[in-house]
Amino acid sequence: MKTKHLSRRKFIINTSAGTVGTMLASQIPVFASPVRGVASEPALKGGIPVRTKGWLKWPVWSDEAETPMLKVLRSGNWYRGDGTKCSEFEKKYAGLIGAKRVVATASGTTALITALHVTGVDAGDEVIVSPYTFIATYNVVFNQKALPVFADTDQETFTINPAKIEEKINERTRAILPVHIYGLPADMNHINSIARAHDLAVIEDACQAWLAEYGDKMCGTLGDLGCFSFQASKHIPSGEGGAVVGDNDMLMDRCFSYHNCGRPFGESMSGLHGYPVRGSNKRMTELQAVILMSQMERARRDADKRLENALYLDSKLKEIPGIIPYRLSEGATRSAYHLYPFRYKKEHFDGLPRERFLDALEAEGIPCSEGYGKQYFDGLIEEAISSRGYKRLFSEQRLNRYREELHHLPDNDQLTGEAVIFYQNMLLAERQDMDDIINAIRKIYENRKQLL
Protein backbone atom coordinates (compact mmCIF):
# COMPACT_ATOMS: atom_id res chain seq x y z
CA MET A 1 0.00 0.00 0.00
CA LYS A 2 1.30 3.46 -0.86
CA THR A 3 1.85 5.73 2.10
CA LYS A 4 1.79 9.19 0.57
CA HIS A 5 0.22 11.53 3.15
CA LEU A 6 -2.04 8.78 4.46
CA SER A 7 -4.87 10.21 6.57
CA ARG A 8 -7.25 8.11 8.64
CA ARG A 9 -9.99 8.80 6.10
CA LYS A 10 -7.80 7.86 3.11
CA PHE A 11 -6.61 4.71 4.85
CA ILE A 12 -10.19 3.56 5.33
CA ILE A 13 -11.16 4.42 1.74
CA ASN A 14 -8.17 2.51 0.34
CA THR A 15 -8.86 -0.62 2.38
CA SER A 16 -11.16 -3.51 1.52
CA ALA A 17 -14.83 -3.13 2.30
CA GLY A 18 -14.74 -5.75 5.04
CA THR A 19 -11.86 -4.07 6.81
CA VAL A 20 -13.56 -0.68 6.47
CA GLY A 21 -16.49 -1.90 8.50
CA THR A 22 -14.20 -3.23 11.18
CA MET A 23 -12.21 -0.03 11.45
CA LEU A 24 -15.23 2.22 11.55
CA ALA A 25 -16.76 0.04 14.23
CA SER A 26 -13.54 0.28 16.21
CA GLN A 27 -14.43 3.83 17.18
CA ILE A 28 -17.38 2.51 19.21
CA PRO A 29 -16.38 0.81 22.47
CA VAL A 30 -18.02 -2.62 22.61
CA PHE A 31 -17.29 -5.73 24.59
CA ALA A 32 -17.11 -8.63 22.18
CA SER A 33 -17.67 -12.27 23.06
CA PRO A 34 -14.72 -13.98 24.75
CA VAL A 35 -11.67 -14.65 22.56
CA ARG A 36 -10.70 -18.26 21.89
CA GLY A 37 -7.75 -20.06 20.42
CA VAL A 38 -4.69 -18.61 22.17
CA ALA A 39 -3.04 -21.48 24.00
CA SER A 40 -0.10 -22.03 26.36
CA GLU A 41 0.67 -20.95 29.89
CA PRO A 42 1.33 -17.24 30.57
CA ALA A 43 5.00 -16.27 30.44
CA LEU A 44 4.58 -14.70 33.88
CA LYS A 45 3.82 -18.21 35.18
CA GLY A 46 6.72 -19.86 33.38
CA GLY A 47 5.23 -20.31 29.91
CA ILE A 48 6.81 -19.43 26.57
CA PRO A 49 6.49 -15.71 25.73
CA VAL A 50 4.50 -14.68 22.66
CA ARG A 51 7.47 -12.59 21.54
CA THR A 52 11.17 -13.02 22.18
CA LYS A 53 12.70 -10.57 19.68
CA GLY A 54 13.16 -6.89 20.42
CA TRP A 55 11.72 -3.71 18.94
CA LEU A 56 13.20 -0.89 16.88
CA LYS A 57 15.54 1.33 18.92
CA TRP A 58 14.85 5.04 18.95
CA PRO A 59 16.05 7.57 17.86
CA VAL A 60 17.27 6.38 14.45
CA TRP A 61 20.39 7.91 12.93
CA SER A 62 21.24 8.16 9.24
CA ASP A 63 24.85 8.16 8.01
CA GLU A 64 23.85 10.65 5.31
CA ALA A 65 23.27 13.23 8.07
CA GLU A 66 26.88 13.16 9.21
CA THR A 67 28.32 15.30 6.40
CA PRO A 68 26.14 18.37 7.09
CA MET A 69 26.77 17.93 10.82
CA LEU A 70 30.53 17.97 10.27
CA LYS A 71 30.25 21.07 8.08
CA VAL A 72 28.55 22.97 10.88
CA LEU A 73 31.01 21.70 13.49
CA ARG A 74 34.01 22.69 11.39
CA SER A 75 32.55 26.08 10.50
CA GLY A 76 32.42 27.17 14.12
CA ASN A 77 28.97 28.67 13.46
CA TRP A 78 27.14 26.78 16.19
CA TYR A 79 25.03 29.74 17.38
CA ARG A 80 22.06 30.71 15.23
CA GLY A 81 23.17 34.34 15.12
CA ASP A 82 26.23 33.27 13.10
CA GLY A 83 24.61 30.53 11.05
CA THR A 84 21.75 29.71 8.70
CA LYS A 85 20.55 26.27 9.77
CA CYS A 86 17.96 27.33 12.35
CA SER A 87 16.31 29.64 9.84
CA GLU A 88 16.41 26.90 7.21
CA PHE A 89 14.78 24.45 9.61
CA GLU A 90 12.07 26.96 10.54
CA LYS A 91 11.08 27.35 6.89
CA LYS A 92 11.05 23.61 6.27
CA TYR A 93 9.05 22.85 9.39
CA ALA A 94 6.52 25.57 8.54
CA GLY A 95 6.06 23.93 5.15
CA LEU A 96 5.70 20.48 6.70
CA ILE A 97 2.86 21.41 9.05
CA GLY A 98 1.22 24.21 7.07
CA ALA A 99 2.13 27.13 9.34
CA LYS A 100 3.01 30.62 8.17
CA ARG A 101 5.91 31.02 10.58
CA VAL A 102 8.03 29.03 13.03
CA VAL A 103 10.43 30.06 15.79
CA ALA A 104 12.84 27.29 16.82
CA THR A 105 13.48 27.04 20.58
CA ALA A 106 15.68 25.06 22.95
CA SER A 107 12.88 22.69 24.00
CA GLY A 108 9.14 22.13 23.96
CA THR A 109 9.00 23.58 27.46
CA THR A 110 10.71 26.80 26.38
CA ALA A 111 8.34 26.96 23.40
CA LEU A 112 5.37 26.89 25.81
CA ILE A 113 6.95 29.51 28.06
CA THR A 114 7.52 31.75 25.05
CA ALA A 115 3.93 31.34 23.85
CA LEU A 116 2.46 32.06 27.28
CA HIS A 117 4.57 35.19 27.64
CA VAL A 118 3.69 36.71 24.27
CA THR A 119 -0.04 36.04 24.71
CA GLY A 120 0.07 38.02 27.93
CA VAL A 121 -0.18 35.32 30.59
CA ASP A 122 1.21 37.04 33.67
CA ALA A 123 1.43 36.86 37.43
CA GLY A 124 -1.97 36.32 39.04
CA ASP A 125 -3.66 35.07 35.84
CA GLU A 126 -5.31 31.68 35.41
CA VAL A 127 -4.87 29.27 32.50
CA ILE A 128 -7.23 26.37 31.82
CA VAL A 129 -5.28 23.18 31.10
CA SER A 130 -5.79 19.46 30.69
CA PRO A 131 -4.95 17.34 33.75
CA TYR A 132 -3.96 14.35 31.57
CA THR A 133 -0.59 15.48 30.29
CA PHE A 134 3.14 15.59 30.88
CA ILE A 135 4.07 17.75 33.84
CA ALA A 136 5.62 20.48 31.66
CA THR A 137 2.16 21.64 30.52
CA TYR A 138 1.35 23.09 33.90
CA ASN A 139 4.88 23.70 35.11
CA VAL A 140 5.15 26.40 32.45
CA VAL A 141 2.03 28.08 33.82
CA PHE A 142 3.63 28.17 37.25
CA ASN A 143 6.71 29.61 35.57
CA GLN A 144 4.57 32.63 34.65
CA LYS A 145 3.38 32.87 38.27
CA ALA A 146 -0.11 32.01 37.00
CA LEU A 147 -2.49 29.27 38.15
CA PRO A 148 -3.07 26.16 35.99
CA VAL A 149 -6.77 25.36 36.37
CA PHE A 150 -7.78 21.85 35.37
CA ALA A 151 -10.84 21.04 33.28
CA ASP A 152 -11.66 17.33 33.44
CA THR A 153 -10.66 14.80 30.79
CA ASP A 154 -12.81 13.05 28.21
CA GLN A 155 -11.93 9.42 28.98
CA GLU A 156 -12.66 8.22 25.46
CA THR A 157 -10.39 10.74 23.70
CA PHE A 158 -7.79 11.15 26.50
CA THR A 159 -7.98 14.94 25.88
CA ILE A 160 -9.57 17.89 27.67
CA ASN A 161 -13.38 17.78 27.76
CA PRO A 162 -14.69 21.04 26.21
CA ALA A 163 -17.93 20.67 28.17
CA LYS A 164 -15.92 21.14 31.38
CA ILE A 165 -14.04 24.28 30.31
CA GLU A 166 -16.59 27.07 30.60
CA GLU A 167 -17.35 26.40 34.26
CA LYS A 168 -13.68 27.07 35.03
CA ILE A 169 -13.57 30.52 33.43
CA ASN A 170 -13.50 33.58 35.69
CA GLU A 171 -12.30 37.19 35.56
CA ARG A 172 -8.65 36.08 35.93
CA THR A 173 -8.68 33.51 33.12
CA ARG A 174 -6.31 34.54 30.35
CA ALA A 175 -5.85 31.49 28.12
CA ILE A 176 -6.81 27.91 27.34
CA LEU A 177 -3.97 25.43 26.93
CA PRO A 178 -5.33 22.25 25.29
CA VAL A 179 -3.00 19.27 24.90
CA HIS A 180 -2.97 16.90 21.92
CA ILE A 181 -1.76 14.18 24.24
CA TYR A 182 -0.14 11.10 22.72
CA GLY A 183 -0.75 12.84 19.38
CA LEU A 184 -4.54 12.62 19.79
CA PRO A 185 -6.10 15.93 18.64
CA ALA A 186 -8.20 17.80 21.19
CA ASP A 187 -11.65 19.05 20.13
CA MET A 188 -10.37 22.35 18.77
CA ASN A 189 -13.63 23.60 17.18
CA HIS A 190 -15.36 23.64 20.55
CA ILE A 191 -12.30 24.95 22.38
CA ASN A 192 -11.80 27.82 19.92
CA SER A 193 -15.50 28.68 20.08
CA ILE A 194 -15.35 28.98 23.88
CA ALA A 195 -12.16 31.03 23.67
CA ARG A 196 -13.70 33.49 21.21
CA ALA A 197 -16.79 33.92 23.37
CA HIS A 198 -14.64 34.85 26.37
CA ASP A 199 -11.79 36.66 24.57
CA LEU A 200 -9.18 34.11 25.63
CA ALA A 201 -5.95 33.10 23.93
CA VAL A 202 -5.57 29.49 22.77
CA ILE A 203 -2.10 27.92 22.97
CA GLU A 204 -1.90 24.37 21.64
CA ASP A 205 0.44 21.99 23.40
CA ALA A 206 1.25 19.96 20.29
CA CYS A 207 4.52 18.68 21.75
CA GLN A 208 3.45 15.10 20.92
CA ALA A 209 1.40 15.85 17.80
CA TRP A 210 3.62 16.34 14.74
CA LEU A 211 1.49 15.71 11.60
CA ALA A 212 -1.66 14.99 13.59
CA GLU A 213 -4.70 16.36 11.75
CA TYR A 214 -7.86 18.13 12.80
CA GLY A 215 -10.16 18.68 9.84
CA ASP A 216 -7.96 19.86 6.99
CA LYS A 217 -5.29 21.43 9.22
CA MET A 218 -2.41 20.17 11.30
CA CYS A 219 -2.43 20.25 15.09
CA GLY A 220 -0.46 23.24 16.31
CA THR A 221 -1.91 25.51 13.61
CA LEU A 222 -5.43 25.78 15.02
CA GLY A 223 -5.01 28.18 17.96
CA ASP A 224 -3.28 31.52 18.39
CA LEU A 225 0.04 29.69 18.80
CA GLY A 226 1.14 26.07 18.78
CA CYS A 227 4.12 24.47 20.53
CA PHE A 228 6.16 21.40 19.56
CA SER A 229 8.93 19.35 21.16
CA PHE A 230 11.85 17.56 19.51
CA GLN A 231 13.19 15.79 22.59
CA ALA A 232 14.91 12.43 22.00
CA SER A 233 11.75 10.29 22.35
CA LYS A 234 9.80 12.40 19.86
CA HIS A 235 9.02 11.51 16.24
CA ILE A 236 11.29 14.29 14.95
CA PRO A 237 14.09 14.21 17.56
CA SER A 238 17.21 16.25 18.19
CA GLY A 239 17.89 15.29 21.81
CA GLU A 240 16.28 18.54 22.93
CA GLY A 241 14.55 21.22 20.90
CA GLY A 242 11.20 22.86 20.32
CA ALA A 243 9.23 25.27 18.17
CA VAL A 244 6.48 27.86 18.38
CA VAL A 245 4.30 28.13 15.28
CA GLY A 246 1.68 30.67 14.25
CA ASP A 247 0.18 32.82 11.50
CA ASN A 248 -0.02 36.15 13.35
CA ASP A 249 3.07 38.17 12.39
CA MET A 250 2.97 40.40 15.46
CA LEU A 251 2.79 37.42 17.84
CA MET A 252 5.53 35.60 15.98
CA ASP A 253 7.77 38.70 15.96
CA ARG A 254 7.30 38.85 19.73
CA CYS A 255 8.10 35.15 20.04
CA PHE A 256 11.38 35.63 18.20
CA SER A 257 12.22 38.69 20.25
CA TYR A 258 11.44 37.00 23.56
CA HIS A 259 13.44 33.85 22.75
CA ASN A 260 16.40 36.04 21.66
CA CYS A 261 16.94 38.07 24.86
CA GLY A 262 14.34 40.71 23.94
CA ARG A 263 16.07 42.01 20.82
CA PRO A 264 13.52 43.60 18.45
CA PHE A 265 12.55 41.53 15.43
CA GLY A 266 10.28 41.90 12.40
CA GLU A 267 8.13 44.64 10.93
CA SER A 268 5.89 44.93 13.98
CA MET A 269 8.95 45.99 16.03
CA SER A 270 10.44 48.20 13.35
CA GLY A 271 12.24 51.28 14.71
CA LEU A 272 12.94 49.73 18.10
CA HIS A 273 16.54 49.36 19.22
CA GLY A 274 18.55 47.71 21.97
CA TYR A 275 16.47 45.53 24.31
CA PRO A 276 13.04 47.21 24.37
CA VAL A 277 11.02 44.26 25.72
CA ARG A 278 11.51 41.50 28.25
CA GLY A 279 13.20 38.41 26.86
CA SER A 280 15.19 35.32 27.60
CA ASN A 281 17.65 33.01 25.85
CA LYS A 282 15.60 30.10 24.58
CA ARG A 283 17.33 29.67 21.23
CA MET A 284 17.92 26.44 19.33
CA THR A 285 21.49 25.70 18.24
CA GLU A 286 22.62 25.22 14.65
CA LEU A 287 23.57 21.62 15.43
CA GLN A 288 20.06 20.81 16.65
CA ALA A 289 18.62 22.30 13.47
CA VAL A 290 20.81 20.12 11.25
CA ILE A 291 19.80 16.99 13.15
CA LEU A 292 16.13 17.96 12.84
CA MET A 293 16.31 18.49 9.10
CA SER A 294 17.79 15.01 8.69
CA GLN A 295 15.04 13.51 10.88
CA MET A 296 12.30 15.35 8.98
CA GLU A 297 13.13 13.32 5.87
CA ARG A 298 11.52 10.23 7.42
CA ALA A 299 8.73 11.96 9.34
CA ARG A 300 5.91 11.52 6.81
CA ARG A 301 6.82 7.92 5.98
CA ASP A 302 7.01 6.99 9.66
CA ALA A 303 3.73 8.77 10.42
CA ASP A 304 1.92 6.77 7.74
CA LYS A 305 3.38 3.51 9.04
CA ARG A 306 2.24 4.30 12.59
CA LEU A 307 -1.23 5.12 11.32
CA GLU A 308 -1.54 1.88 9.38
CA ASN A 309 -0.50 -0.22 12.37
CA ALA A 310 -2.58 1.78 14.86
CA LEU A 311 -5.75 1.33 12.82
CA TYR A 312 -5.06 -2.39 12.61
CA LEU A 313 -4.67 -2.53 16.39
CA ASP A 314 -7.91 -0.56 16.75
CA SER A 315 -9.81 -3.13 14.70
CA LYS A 316 -8.49 -6.14 16.63
CA LEU A 317 -8.12 -4.95 20.21
CA LYS A 318 -11.73 -3.85 20.46
CA GLU A 319 -12.74 -7.48 19.97
CA ILE A 320 -11.13 -8.43 23.29
CA PRO A 321 -13.43 -7.94 26.30
CA GLY A 322 -12.29 -5.13 28.59
CA ILE A 323 -9.97 -3.50 26.03
CA ILE A 324 -11.25 -0.12 24.77
CA PRO A 325 -9.05 1.74 22.28
CA TYR A 326 -9.02 5.56 22.23
CA ARG A 327 -11.62 7.49 20.23
CA LEU A 328 -10.69 10.51 18.11
CA SER A 329 -12.29 13.80 19.16
CA GLU A 330 -15.09 15.28 17.09
CA GLY A 331 -13.49 16.94 14.07
CA ALA A 332 -10.17 15.09 14.43
CA THR A 333 -9.03 13.12 11.38
CA ARG A 334 -5.66 11.68 12.35
CA SER A 335 -3.55 11.04 15.44
CA ALA A 336 0.23 11.23 15.47
CA TYR A 337 0.41 8.14 17.74
CA HIS A 338 3.30 9.32 19.85
CA LEU A 339 1.87 6.67 22.14
CA TYR A 340 -0.93 4.20 21.42
CA PRO A 341 -3.44 4.23 24.30
CA PHE A 342 -6.37 2.11 25.39
CA ARG A 343 -8.38 1.62 28.55
CA TYR A 344 -8.16 -1.63 30.49
CA LYS A 345 -11.35 -2.69 32.30
CA LYS A 346 -10.22 -5.17 34.92
CA GLU A 347 -13.78 -6.40 35.63
CA HIS A 348 -13.70 -8.18 32.26
CA PHE A 349 -10.46 -9.90 33.34
CA ASP A 350 -12.06 -11.25 36.54
CA GLY A 351 -10.63 -8.35 38.53
CA LEU A 352 -7.00 -8.81 37.41
CA PRO A 353 -5.30 -5.58 38.58
CA ARG A 354 -3.87 -3.33 35.88
CA GLU A 355 -0.41 -3.64 37.41
CA ARG A 356 -0.60 -7.43 37.05
CA PHE A 357 -1.89 -7.06 33.48
CA LEU A 358 1.08 -4.81 32.63
CA ASP A 359 3.53 -7.26 34.20
CA ALA A 360 1.98 -10.09 32.19
CA LEU A 361 2.29 -8.10 28.95
CA GLU A 362 5.93 -7.31 29.65
CA ALA A 363 6.62 -10.99 30.32
CA GLU A 364 5.10 -11.81 26.91
CA GLY A 365 7.63 -9.49 25.26
CA ILE A 366 5.33 -6.47 24.84
CA PRO A 367 6.68 -3.22 26.37
CA CYS A 368 3.92 -1.11 27.91
CA SER A 369 3.16 1.51 30.53
CA GLU A 370 0.29 2.94 32.56
CA GLY A 371 0.86 6.41 31.08
CA TYR A 372 0.28 9.54 33.14
CA GLY A 373 -0.87 9.51 36.74
CA LYS A 374 -2.45 12.08 39.07
CA GLN A 375 0.60 14.33 38.94
CA TYR A 376 -1.33 17.15 40.60
CA PHE A 377 -0.90 15.23 43.86
CA ASP A 378 2.87 14.76 43.46
CA GLY A 379 3.64 17.81 45.61
CA LEU A 380 4.68 20.38 43.04
CA ILE A 381 1.33 22.20 43.08
CA GLU A 382 1.25 22.46 46.85
CA GLU A 383 4.86 23.68 46.82
CA ALA A 384 3.93 26.40 44.32
CA ILE A 385 0.72 27.68 45.87
CA SER A 386 2.21 27.62 49.37
CA SER A 387 5.00 29.91 48.26
CA ARG A 388 5.28 33.52 49.39
CA GLY A 389 4.66 34.78 45.86
CA TYR A 390 1.42 32.87 45.29
CA LYS A 391 0.09 33.93 48.67
CA ARG A 392 0.58 37.52 47.56
CA LEU A 393 -1.03 36.95 44.16
CA PHE A 394 -4.09 34.92 45.21
CA SER A 395 -6.39 35.11 48.20
CA GLU A 396 -6.38 32.37 50.80
CA GLN A 397 -9.95 31.55 49.80
CA ARG A 398 -9.00 31.08 46.14
CA LEU A 399 -6.03 28.86 46.95
CA ASN A 400 -8.10 26.69 49.32
CA ARG A 401 -10.81 26.37 46.68
CA TYR A 402 -8.14 25.46 44.14
CA ARG A 403 -6.86 22.70 46.42
CA GLU A 404 -10.38 21.35 46.73
CA GLU A 405 -10.91 21.42 42.95
CA LEU A 406 -8.03 18.99 42.50
CA HIS A 407 -10.17 16.35 44.20
CA HIS A 408 -13.02 16.79 41.71
CA LEU A 409 -11.61 15.42 38.47
CA PRO A 410 -13.47 12.09 38.42
CA ASP A 411 -13.03 11.25 34.76
CA ASN A 412 -9.31 11.97 34.80
CA ASP A 413 -8.89 10.05 38.04
CA GLN A 414 -10.57 7.01 36.50
CA LEU A 415 -8.57 7.30 33.28
CA THR A 416 -5.26 7.37 35.14
CA GLY A 417 -6.29 4.10 36.79
CA GLU A 418 -7.24 2.34 33.54
CA ALA A 419 -4.94 3.62 30.79
CA VAL A 420 -2.38 1.38 29.10
CA ILE A 421 -0.02 2.64 26.39
CA PHE A 422 2.34 1.22 23.78
CA TYR A 423 5.37 3.16 22.53
CA GLN A 424 5.65 4.86 19.15
CA ASN A 425 8.64 2.80 17.96
CA MET A 426 6.50 -0.34 18.24
CA LEU A 427 4.13 1.09 15.62
CA LEU A 428 7.00 1.25 13.13
CA ALA A 429 7.16 -2.56 13.02
CA GLU A 430 5.33 -4.89 10.63
CA ARG A 431 1.84 -6.40 10.65
CA GLN A 432 3.04 -9.65 12.22
CA ASP A 433 4.54 -7.63 15.06
CA MET A 434 1.15 -6.07 15.70
CA ASP A 435 -0.25 -9.60 15.81
CA ASP A 436 2.22 -10.34 18.62
CA ILE A 437 0.67 -7.49 20.62
CA ILE A 438 -2.85 -8.70 19.93
CA ASN A 439 -2.04 -12.34 20.67
CA ALA A 440 -0.30 -11.41 23.93
CA ILE A 441 -3.40 -9.60 25.19
CA ARG A 442 -5.64 -12.45 24.06
CA LYS A 443 -3.39 -14.91 25.84
CA ILE A 444 -3.61 -12.91 29.06
CA TYR A 445 -7.39 -12.71 28.73
CA GLU A 446 -7.77 -16.47 28.26
CA ASN A 447 -5.41 -17.20 31.16
CA ARG A 448 -6.62 -14.40 33.43
CA LYS A 449 -7.63 -16.74 36.26
CA GLN A 450 -4.10 -18.15 36.45
CA LEU A 451 -2.71 -14.65 36.87
CA LEU A 452 -4.87 -13.64 39.83
N, C-alpha and C positions, 0 to 999 in steps of 0.2 A: 504494500500500500504506500502511495506517495505521501510524504509528510510536509508538504508545502503549506505553511501557515494553517495548520489543522485546528479548527475551532471545534468545540463540543458539538455544535450543530452540524458542521461539515462532516465530522466523524460519523455521526449517526446516519446522515444522508448517504454516505459512501459505504455503509455496511449493509449486509444482507437483511432482508425484511424481518427474518426471525430474530436476529440479534438486535435490530432496532427496537422491537417490542420489549425485549428483555432490558435493554438499557434505559428506555423511557420509564419502564416500571420500577427501575432501581431507584428512582427519585422518591418513591413512596415507601416508607418504612412498613414492611409486613413481616410477619413471622411465618416462615414456610413450615411445611411438615418436616419432621426430623430427617437428618441426612443419614444415608446408609452407605456402606461399602468401603469405609476406610478402616483397615484392619491394623493389627499389631498393638503392642503395649506402649503407653506413652514413654517418651524418652526420659521424662522426669522420674519415671519408675523403673528405669533400666532398659527400656526398649530401644529399638534402632531409630535414630532421628529421621524425620522426613528429608532433611537437607543436611549435607555434610560439607559442601563447598561454600566458599565465602561469597562476598558481594563486592561490587565495584568500589574501589577506594576513591575518596574525594578529598581535596580537589584534584582535577586531572590536568597535567601539564603537557604542553606540546613543544617538541624540540624546535619547531619553526619559530616559536616566540623568543628564542634565546638571542637571535641576531639583533632585533630591535632593542632588547633589554641591554645588551652589551654596548650598543651605540649610545644609549642614554648614559650608562655608567661611565663610559670613556669620555663623553662630552663634558662631564662635570655639571651639566644643567639638570640638577635633580629637583630644584625648586621651581614651581610653576611660573614664577615671575621671570625666570631666565629661559624657560623652555616653551614648547608648543604642544606637548602631548596631552596635558589636561584639557586644553581648549579643543583639541582634536577629538578626544573622548567625549566631551560634552556635546559636540555636534552629532557624533555618531549615535550616542545614546538617545538624544532627542529624536533622531530619525527612527530609531528602533521602536520607541514607545509612542510616537506621535505627539510629542510635546513641542511647544515653540522654543522653550529655552531650558537649559540645565545648568546648575552650578554644582561642581564636584566638591565633595567635602571629605573630611578625614574618616568619617564613619556614619552609619545610619543614625546613631544617637546625636552626633553634631548636626546632621541634617535636620532632625526634629527640633533641636534647640534653635537653630537658625530660623526655621519656619515659624516657630512660636514667637520669637522675638519680632520678626518683621510684620507679623499680623497683629502685633500690639498686646500680646499676652504679658501681663506685668504683675508685680507684687499685689496680692490681695484679690486677684481675679480668680475665676473658677473655669475649669475646662472639663467638658463631659467626655469621658473615655470609656473604652471597653474594659471590663475586668478580666476577660480571657485573652491574655497577651503576654509577651515577654516584658520583663520588669522595666525595660528602658522606656516604654510608652508612658508610664506615669512618673518615672524618675525625672524625665525631662520637664514635666510640669512643675515638679518640686524645684527643679533648677531655676525656674522663673519666679520662685516664691509664690506660686499660685497653687490652687487646690484641685487635684484630679478627682472629679466626681463620677462615680461609676453608675452607668445605666446597665441593667441586667442583660444577660446574653440570651440569644435565641439558640436553644440547644441543638436544633436541627442543622443550622448553618454555621455554628461555632462563632458567629460574629455578633456585634452589638444589635440589640433588638430596638428598631426605631420606635416602636410603640412605648418604650420605656424612657425615651429621651426627654420628651417635653415636660414631664413631671419634675425633671431635675433642673430645669432652667429657672434662674432667678436674676435679679438685677446685677449680680456680679459675673454672670456667665459671659465669657468672651469668645469661646470657640468650641467646636465639636471636633474630636480627634478619633475618627473611626479607624479600625485596624482590619486590614485584609489578612487575617491570621491564617497561617499555613498556606497562603496564596488564595484563600477563598474570598471572593469579593463581598464586601459589605453591601447592604441595600442602599446604594448611593442616591437613587431618585428620591426616596423618602427622607433620607438624611439631609440632602441639599434643600428639599422643600421646607423642612423644619428650620434649617439655618436661615433661609431667606425670610421666612416669616418673623424671625426674631433678630435679624441683622447680626448673625454670628458668622465668624470665619469657619471654614472647613479645611482641616489639614489632614490629608490621608497618610496614615502609616502604612505604606506599601513596601515596607522593608523586607517582606517575604513574598512579594507579589509581582515580580518581573514577568511581563507578558500575560498576566491574567486579564481577562476581558469582562467588561460590564457594558452590555449593549454593543455598540460599534466603537467603543473607546477602550483604551487600556487603563487599568487601575493605576492611580497616581496622577491621572490627568483629568479627574472628575471634580475635584474640589478647588479651593483657591490655590493650594500648594500640595504637592505630593512628595513623600520622602522614601528613599530607597537605601538599602544596605548592601555592601559587597564584602561582608565578612567571610571568613574562609569556608563556612558551611553553606554559603549561599550559592544560588545557581550561576551567578556571574561573580566569581570571587577574586579578591586581590589581597587576602589576609585581613585587612581592614579597608574601609572606604565607604563612601555614601554619596548621595546626590539629592538635591532639591530640584523639583521640576515645576514649571508653571507657564502660563500664557500671558500673565499680566506683567508688562515690561517694568512698571514702577516697582512691583513687589520683587521681581527677579533682580533688578538693579540693587535693591536694598539687601537682598540675600547675598549678592556678591560682595557688596561693601562690608556687610557684617562679618562674613567669613574671612575677610582680608583686612582685619584690624581697623575697620571703619573708614578705609580710604574710599573716596567717592568713585562711583562707577556708573557709566551709562548716561543716556540723554536726560533721564529724569533728575540726575544729580549734576547736570552741566553747570559750570561756573563755580562749583564748590572746590575748595582746596584744603590740603592738609588732612586733618582727621575730624571732619565736621559732625560725625555721628558715632554713637557707641559701636564697638566692634570687638571681634575676638579673632584668634588665629585658628581656623578650622579648615585649613586648606588641605587638599589632596596633593600628594607628591607626583612628580613626573613618572617615577617608577611604577606606582600604583596604576596610573593611567595606561601605561604600556601593557601591563598584565591584563587589565580589564579589556582592552581592545582585542587581545588575543583570545580571551575567554568568550567575548561576544560572538566570535565566529561560530561557536557551537550552540549558542543559546537557543535559537529557534528550533534546530534539529532535536536538541535534548527536550525542549518543552513539548514538542509533538510526541516524542516517545513516551514521556511521562503521562501525557493525556491518554494515549492509546492504552497503556497498561492500567491506568487508574479507572478508566471506564470499564475495562474488563473485570477488574476487581469489584467495582460497583455491582455489576450484573451477577456475579457469583456469590459474593459475601452476603448479599441480602437474602439469599436462599437458606442461610444457616440461622436457626432460631437464636434470638438474642444478640445478633450482630446487625447494627443499623448504620450503614454508611452515611456520611454527611449529605446534606441537601444544599444545592446552590441557592443563594438569595434570589428573590424576585428581581428580574432584570439582568442577573449575572449570566454570562454565556460561557465562561471558561475559568477554571482555577489554574494557578501556577503549580500546585502540588509541591510546595516546599516540604510539606509533610502530608501524608495521607491519613486522615482521621476517620474513626468510626466510634460508635458508642457500644459498650459491652453491657448487656443486661444479665446480671448474674442469676436472676431468678429462672432464666431459661437454661442455665447450666447447673441446676439443682443447688443454687446458692454458692457455687464455687467463687471465692473472692477474686476480685480483679488482680490482686497481687499474685495469686497462685496461677491465674490464667496467663499473666505475663511471663512468669517463670517457666511455665509449660511451653509457651511459644519459643522462648529463648532456647530451651533445651532441644526443641525440634529444629533449631538452626535458623530461626526467624527473629532478627533483631527488632525490638519494639520498645515503646515507652508509654507512660501514662500521660505525657504532655504536661501542660501547665497546671499548677495547683492554686490554692487560695493564697496567693502571694501577698495579698493585702493584710494577712495576719502574720507575716514573717518578722515584723518589728520595724521595718523601715518607715511605715506610715506614722506609727506612734512616735518614733524618734523625730520625725519632721514636725508633726503638729504639736509636739511638746516643747519644741524649741522656743527660745526667746523671741525670735523673729516672727514666728507664726502666731504667737500669743499677742503680739502687737498688731498683727494684720487682721486677725479674726477674733470675734468675741468668744468668750468661753462657751456661750450657748450654742454658737455655730459649730465649734469644734466638738462639743459633746454630741450634738445631733449628727455630725459627720461620723463619729465613732459608731454611733448606733446604726447608721445607714449601712455600714459594712456588714452588718449581721442580717441584712434583708436583701440578699441577692440569691434567691432560692434556685433559680434556673442555672446560674453559673456554679453554685455550690454543687448541684447535682451533676452537672457536666464534668466538673473536675474529678468527681468520683467514678465516672463511667468511661471517660475518653481513653482510647488506645490509638497510638499513631505508629506509622511506618515511615522510614526515612527516605528522602528524595532520591538518593543514589540507588535504592532498591528498585525504583520505578524506571531506571534506565536499563534494566535487565530484559530478558526475553520472555515470551509467553509462557514457556515451561517453568520459568522461575516464579511467575505469578501463580502458576498451579501449585508450586511448593507452598506458597503462603496459604492458599485456599485449602489445600489438603491438610496442612498442619492444624488449621482451625477446626476443620471437620474432624480430624483425629481427636483433638481435645474434647470436642463436643460429644463424640461417641464414647469416649472414655472418661467422661466428667466425674462419674461416681468413684472411679479409682483414684482421682486426684484430690478428693475431699479430705 
